Amino acid sequence: MIKVDFDSLAETVVKECMRVKAGETILLSCGLNCLELIEDVAVWIARQEAFYLILPYTDRLQKRILLEADAAFLEKPPKPLLEIVNFIDGRIAVDTLKDPRVLQPVPEERIGAQRQSTRPIANRLVERKIRCTGMGYPTREKAEMFGVEYELFHDMFWKAVTIDYKKLHEQGKRVADVLRNTSHVRITTDKTDLNFSLRERSIFIDDGIISDEDIAIGNVGNNLPAGEVFCAPVEPSAQGRAYFDAAFYKGEKITGIMAIFKNGKVVEVRCEENEELFKEALANAQGGKDIIGELGIGLNPEVNEVTGYVITDEKIIGSIHIALGENRGFGGQNESSLHWDLVMMHPTVEADGRVIMEDGKLRV
């Protein structure tokens, strides 16, 4: 396995990705299994003469709170976090779960109740345009859950994180420039035929860096690994069907997902495996949970294997993803406690009739 220099990576995250400035306060959240990385991030924040606050989690804590706290309490917005989001300038959130399977015993309505509690926090982050970096973290437990070799999972993830951001931006700009002049998008595979409008919607590039230009157009969030062009389709415009090979939820695999869209809303879902789990997750979310929220086009050349880990799968060159739910942070109008990315491999994408991806190969 490749050796990851967490201190060097932390410097990049703080100085290039988040671009922390003196006097700012950055909220850091993570699982204890990745505390070393967050410690290095905190040191580099301090070296910029900025401040940090660390919120650590464990799998055991998250499971026990969800199972043992009163359901009505789970719906209450966390008072400390409501105060914190009023004064922070940025947020770096690393995947808090070492093994997502620990949540399998938790009833979906309790997870839905906790999601509901975070909506006022999400609303405040959107209102204040707080810069946010969301980062995955590979573990042996996740690799086992996805059924992939840990060494492959580990190395692919970290290579994708430490990519050349300048080259990534250049590829992203070529795709974004086409979409910025596009009104109508059509996505097809042998089982998919989905149409929607992008008219007057902003197009964003997740190249790993939250630049001044990004902030000016309202693009205040990114992922690590980075590598996608994304936007919020005009919500009522989505019509047709979309087929997704697989998704994971609470450590369980859902396969053969066929979603039928009418006027932007999923009106029918059929799954080859774990259909009830998919429907239960939607049923227990709030707001526009079944409304199209995002189109994303993957661009990261270091992600070359589908694993099931959405934060990497959605960055694969040759993939697109359609999300359901929340999209106000990147120019949409849909509010929801849910944002669920569903990845589609080897699609053909047409922008006003121009083919920009053909069977998973970029043409721009």
BELHU-V150155 format. One record per residue. SS is DSSP state (h for helix, s for strand, l for the rest). PSI is psi in radians with two decimals (none if undefined). OMEGA is omega in whole degrees, -180 to 180 (NA if undefined). Layout:
ss=<SS:SS>
psi=<PSI:PSI>
omega=<OMEGA:OMEGA>
This chain:
ss=<l:l:l:l:l:h:h:h:h:h:h:h:h:h:h:h:h:l:l:l:l:l:l:l:s:s:s:s:s:s:s:h:h:h:h:h:h:h:h:h:h:h:h:h:h:h:h:l:l:l:s:s:s:s:s:s:s:l:h:h:h:h:h:h:h:h:h:h:l:l:h:h:h:h:l:l:l:l:h:h:h:h:h:h:l:l:l:l:l:s:s:s:s:s:l:l:l:l:l:h:h:h:h:l:l:l:l:h:h:h:h:h:h:h:h:h:h:l:h:h:h:h:h:h:h:h:h:h:l:l:s:s:s:s:s:l:l:l:l:h:h:h:h:h:h:h:l:l:l:h:h:h:h:h:h:h:h:h:h:h:h:l:l:l:h:h:h:h:h:h:h:h:h:h:h:h:h:h:h:l:l:l:l:s:s:s:s:s:l:l:l:l:s:s:s:s:s:l:l:l:l:l:s:s:s:s:l:l:l:l:l:h:h:h:h:h:l:l:l:l:s:s:s:s:l:l:l:s:s:s:s:l:l:l:h:h:h:l:s:s:s:s:s:s:s:s:s:s:s:l:l:s:s:s:s:s:s:s:s:s:s:s:l:l:s:s:s:s:s:s:l:l:s:l:h:h:h:h:h:h:h:h:h:l:l:l:s:l:l:l:s:s:s:s:s:s:s:s:l:s:l:l:l:l:l:l:l:l:l:h:h:h:h:l:l:s:l:l:s:s:s:s:s:s:s:l:l:h:h:h:l:l:l:l:l:s:l:l:s:s:s:s:s:s:s:l:l:s:s:s:s:l:l:s:s:s:s:s:l:l:s:s:l:l>
psi=<2.57:2.60:2.23:2.18:1.61:-0.62:-0.75:-0.72:-0.75:-0.71:-0.75:-0.78:-0.77:-0.82:-0.54:-0.86:-0.97:-0.42:1.01:2.39:2.72:2.39:-0.19:2.83:2.20:2.22:2.22:2.30:2.54:2.93:2.70:-0.42:-0.30:0.49:-0.58:-0.76:-0.79:-0.61:-0.76:-0.68:-0.76:-0.72:-0.76:-0.52:-0.80:-0.60:-0.28:0.13:0.67:3.02:2.79:2.74:2.20:2.23:1.83:2.62:2.78:2.75:-0.75:-0.77:-0.84:-0.71:-0.79:-0.72:-0.79:-0.58:-0.57:-0.42:2.63:2.42:-0.66:-0.61:-0.63:-0.48:-0.25:2.30:2.32:1.98:-0.77:-0.72:-0.60:-0.62:-0.74:-0.74:-0.15:-0.25:-0.17:2.76:-0.28:2.87:2.29:1.98:2.02:2.46:2.10:-0.22:2.21:-0.70:1.73:-0.32:-0.29:-0.37:-0.03:-0.64:-0.14:2.15:2.45:-0.55:-0.47:-0.65:-0.72:-0.66:-0.74:-0.66:-0.71:-0.66:-0.40:-0.12:-0.76:-0.54:-0.81:-0.70:-0.74:-0.67:-0.71:-0.79:-0.73:-0.03:0.85:2.27:2.32:2.25:2.12:2.25:2.38:3.13:2.05:2.39:2.82:-0.65:-0.71:-0.75:-0.74:-0.73:-0.72:-0.19:0.61:2.76:2.35:-0.70:-0.77:-0.82:-0.85:-0.93:-0.73:-0.75:-0.91:-0.54:-0.67:-0.56:-0.62:0.48:2.88:1.86:-0.52:-0.80:-0.66:-0.73:-0.72:-0.75:-0.72:-0.67:-0.64:-0.74:-0.78:-0.65:-0.62:-0.83:-0.49:-0.33:0.38:2.38:-0.71:2.32:2.40:2.30:2.24:2.56:-2.99:-0.31:0.04:2.41:1.64:2.32:2.50:2.94:2.55:0.22:2.18:0.32:2.47:2.61:2.28:2.65:2.15:1.63:0.23:-0.19:2.25:1.65:2.98:-0.65:-0.73:-0.84:-0.67:-0.54:0.15:0.20:1.55:0.22:2.66:2.94:2.71:2.05:2.58:3.13:1.13:2.69:2.30:2.81:2.93:1.93:2.71:1.98:-0.86:-0.06:-0.28:2.21:2.42:-2.77:2.60:2.31:2.24:2.31:-0.77:2.74:2.76:2.46:2.18:0.60:0.06:2.46:2.30:2.16:2.75:0.98:2.02:2.02:2.27:2.14:2.37:2.11:0.70:-0.16:2.47:1.99:-0.23:2.41:2.30:2.38:2.51:-0.49:2.36:0.70:-0.71:-0.62:-0.76:-0.85:-0.61:-0.70:-0.73:-0.76:-0.54:0.09:2.91:2.87:-2.64:1.03:-0.43:0.36:2.46:2.31:-0.46:2.55:2.23:2.48:2.07:2.50:-0.04:1.97:-0.24:-0.19:1.83:0.23:2.29:2.16:-0.52:-0.23:1.84:-0.65:-0.39:-0.73:-0.68:-0.12:-0.05:2.26:2.25:0.00:2.76:2.85:2.56:2.24:2.60:2.48:-2.55:2.33:0.22:-0.39:-0.17:0.77:0.04:-3.11:0.21:2.18:2.30:2.75:-0.12:2.45:1.85:1.92:2.24:2.07:2.41:2.21:2.57:0.75:2.90:2.28:2.17:2.33:1.87:0.73:-0.25:2.24:2.01:-0.28:2.29:2.03:0.70:0.11:2.18:2.42:0.26:none>
omega=<177:177:-177:177:-176:-178:177:177:179:178:179:-179:-175:-171:-177:-175:-178:180:-178:-179:180:177:180:174:-177:176:179:175:-177:167:-180:-180:178:-177:-180:178:-179:175:178:176:-180:179:-180:173:179:179:173:-177:176:-174:-180:174:-176:174:-180:179:168:176:-178:180:-177:179:-177:178:-179:-178:-168:178:178:-177:179:178:-179:-180:-177:177:-180:-175:179:-179:177:177:-176:-176:177:-178:180:178:-179:-179:174:-175:177:-180:-174:-177:173:-180:-178:-179:-180:-178:-178:179:-175:177:-175:-180:178:174:177:178:179:176:179:-177:-177:-176:177:178:177:179:-179:177:178:-178:-176:180:-180:177:-177:173:177:-173:173:176:-177:177:177:-179:178:179:178:180:-178:180:178:178:-177:-178:178:-179:-179:-173:179:-179:-174:173:179:180:-174:-180:175:-175:-180:179:178:179:-178:177:179:-179:179:179:-177:-179:177:-176:-180:178:-175:174:-171:178:173:179:-179:164:178:-180:-175:169:-173:-179:174:-178:171:-174:177:176:179:178:-174:176:172:-179:178:-175:174:-174:175:178:178:-178:-178:-180:175:179:-173:-179:173:177:167:4:175:174:174:165:-174:-179:176:175:172:-165:-176:-171:-173:-180:174:-176:179:-178:179:-175:-175:172:175:176:-177:178:180:-176:176:-174:174:-175:175:-179:178:-180:173:-178:175:-174:173:-178:178:176:172:179:178:180:177:178:-178:178:178:-178:180:178:178:-175:-176:171:-177:177:-178:-174:-176:179:177:-176:-172:161:175:179:-175:-174:-172:-176:179:176:-173:-177:174:-180:-172:179:-168:-175:172:-177:-177:179:-178:170:-176:179:164:171:174:178:171:171:-171:177:-176:-179:179:168:179:-178:-174:178:179:173:-175:165:-172:179:178:-171:178:-179:172:178:165:-177:177:178:-173:177:178:180:178:171:-179:-178:176:179:180:179:178:NA>
